[in-house]
Amino acid sequence: MTRFAILAVPRTGSNLLCTLLNSHSEILCHHEVFNPQGIFMALTHRNGENQLGTLAERDRDPLAFLDLVWGTGPNYRCVGFKWTRGQHKSVLKHVIEDSGVKKIVLRRHNRIKTYISEQIAEQTQQWEAYSEQELLLPRPCVTVDSVKLLEHVSVNDQFYADVDASLRHTHQPHIDVLYESLFSPQEQSRLLEFLGVNIVDQQLTASSIKQNATDLRDSIANFSELSATLAGSSLEANLYDHEM
């Protein structure tokens, strides 16, 4: 069995990637099993029966819990989960140092949308959506504090820099993927080849749905003000990016 972990910061499409991978018959991909608020297994394993124990048991011995996660898919060629910034650091360290675990480093090119998505999720307390019916409407329009935005970007950039440095230093098997490319057949084939499973003829299918507007003008209340503040910066182009 191949073990893998998705390493990402919040709101970079990790739920989407989990459901895409989980649509492959040979892959079991759990969601945030190390989320502080709960143990979120793959959608196919959310039948009310928790096979992994309680939050207290997980937090008492995260690495023993990780062994239980690997053991949830004896009939799959690949078993994995996603880990996002702010969760158990001991698990991240263990996963990065374990050459037997393949690492998928997921980024989102548009760092402003990453921030806006997190702000909206915190307001609505809706971090996942798997149907149009369960999506909370109308979607909030947030006022962006440019200082907080830049701090958020800096923290995320530092996270990825640290992960990249650790992977290079330890020569660990990993692949870098972009949220904006996840529906590309070529990118999906590259992912499946990396995981060592059969490359399917049809595209992988997603169970999650897009929650927020593609045009940031629909999500940022002070768009004009923010546009003026970011003029000439590396983030300016993100404001006018209408991709995903």
N, C-alpha and C positions, 0 to 999 in steps of 0.2 A: 504493500500500500504506500502510495505517495502522500506525504503530509505537506500541507502548504498553509501560509498565512498571508492575508492581505494587510498591508501596513499603510495607514492613511491618516489624515486629519479629518475631523468631522465635516460633513456636507461636501464631500468630493465625489459622490456617486457610489459609495461603497455598498449601499443596499442594492442598487442597480446591478453592480458587478456580482454580488452574492447570488442574486436570483438568476442572472444570466448563466453563471457557472453551474448553478444547481439544476438548470434545465437540461444539462447533459447527463445522460443515463449513467455515466461512470463516475460522476463527481457528486460528493456531498459537501455543500458549503454552508456552514453555519454563519449567523450574523454576529452580533456583539455578545459573545458569551462572557466577556469580562466587563460589560457595562456596569457602572456602580449601582444602577437602578434595577437591574434584572439580568436574567440569563436568556438571551435571545437566540434560540436555535434556528436551524433552517426552517423555512415555511412548511416544508414537507414533514417536519418533526414537531410541529406545534399542535399536537393533538390533545393537549391537556395533561400529558404524562411527562413529567420532568425526569429524564434519565440521569441527570447530572448532580442532583442534590440541591442544597439550599445556598443562598448567598453567603451565609455565615461559614458554611463548610468550604465554599470556594475561596473566600477571603482568608480563611485560616491556613490554607495550603494551596496556593494558586497553581503550583507546578504539578501537584498530584491531581488537581482538577483538570489540568491540561491533558494529562494522560487519559482521563475519562473521555474528554472531547475526542481525542484520536480514536478511541475505542467505539465511538457511536456508529461507525460505518464499515462493519466487517465485510459487507457485500459490495463495497465500492472500491474502485482503483485509486481514487483520490479523496482525501478528507481534509477539510480546512475550515478556517474561520477568519473573521476580520478583527483586527486590533486597531483602535483609533487613539490618537494622542490624548493623554490624560488618564488612561487606564493603567492596569498593573504594570509598573516598570520592570518588575522582575520577570514577567512573562515576555516582554519585548526583548530584554537582554538574553533570556534563554533561547528564544526563537532565533534571534540573529546569530547567536553563537553555535547553534545546532546546524551543522552542514546537511543533515538529513531532512531539514525543513526547507522547502522552496519558498522564496519570498516574492510576493507581488507588491510592488510599491506603486500605489495609486495616487495620482496627482490630478488636480483640476487646473487647467490653464488659466481660467478666469478667476483670479483671487478675490475680486470684488464680489462676484456671485457666491463664492464660498462664504464670505462674511455675511452677505445679505440673507442667504439661506439659513445660516445659523441664527441670525437675529429673528427671523420669522418663525423658525422652529421653537425658539425660546418663548416667543409671544404666544404662539398657539399651543405649545406643548405637544405638537404633532411632529414626530421625528420620522415616522414611516407612513406610507400610504400605498395601498395595493389595489385600490379601485377608485373611480371617480366619485362614487357614492360616499365613500368615507372621508374624502378630502374636505377639510373645513373651509367654507367659503363665507364671505369674500376673503381673498388673501390680503394680509396686512400690507400697508405701504409704510416703510420705516424711514425715520429721519436718521441720517448717517453722521456720526461724529467722526470727522476725518482723522483726528488723533487716535481714536480707538480703532478705526479701520487700519491705520498704518501699524499700530501695535499688534493687531491680529495677524496681519500679513507677515510681520517680522517674526512672531512666535512660530507660525507655520513654516516659514522659510528655514528657521533654525532647526526645527524638528527634522525636516527633510535633509538638511545639511548633515546633521548628526547621524541619521540613518545611513545616508550615502557613504559617509566616512567609515562607519562601522562595517558596512558590507564590503567596501573596498579593502579595508584593513584585514578582514578575516577571509576574504576571497569566497564569499558565500554565493550560492546559486540564486540569482534573482532576475526579475524582469520589471522594467518600468513601463507603466501604461497610463494613458490619459483618459479622463472621464469623457472628454469630447470625442474620443475615437472608439468608444466601446461598442457602437453598433456597426463598425466597419468589419466586413467579413475577413479582411486581411488581418486586422488586429485580433479578432476572435480566433482565427487559425493560429496565430502566433502564440496566443495564450494556451490553447489546447496542446500545441506542440511542446511548449515549455513544461506543461504538467504531465506530458507523456500519455495522453489519452487519444482515442481515435478522433480524427478531424471529421466532423459531420458535414453532410452535404448542405443542409439547411442552416440558417443562422440560429444562434442561441436565442432563446426568448426570455423577455423580462417580465417579471410579475409586478415590480414596483412601477409607479407612475410618476411623471414629472409633476412637481408640486407648485412651482412658481413660474412667473412670466419670463419669457425669453428676453424681452426688452426691459432693461433695467429702469427705464423711465416709468414703467408701471409698478415698480417695487420700491423706488427711492423717492420720498416726499420732497427732499431738497436737492433734486438732481442737478439743477442749474448751478446752485451754490457749490456742490461737490465737484462738478465739472470744472468750474473756475479754479478751485483749489488744487485739483490734480492735473491741470493743464501743464504739459511739458514733462510730466513724470512717466515712469514706466507703467503706471496703472491707467493712464488716460485711455489707451485703446480698449481696455477692458470695459469701460463704460458704454461703448458703442458696439460691442460684440454681441451679435444676435444668435450665436451658436448655442444650442442646448441651454 
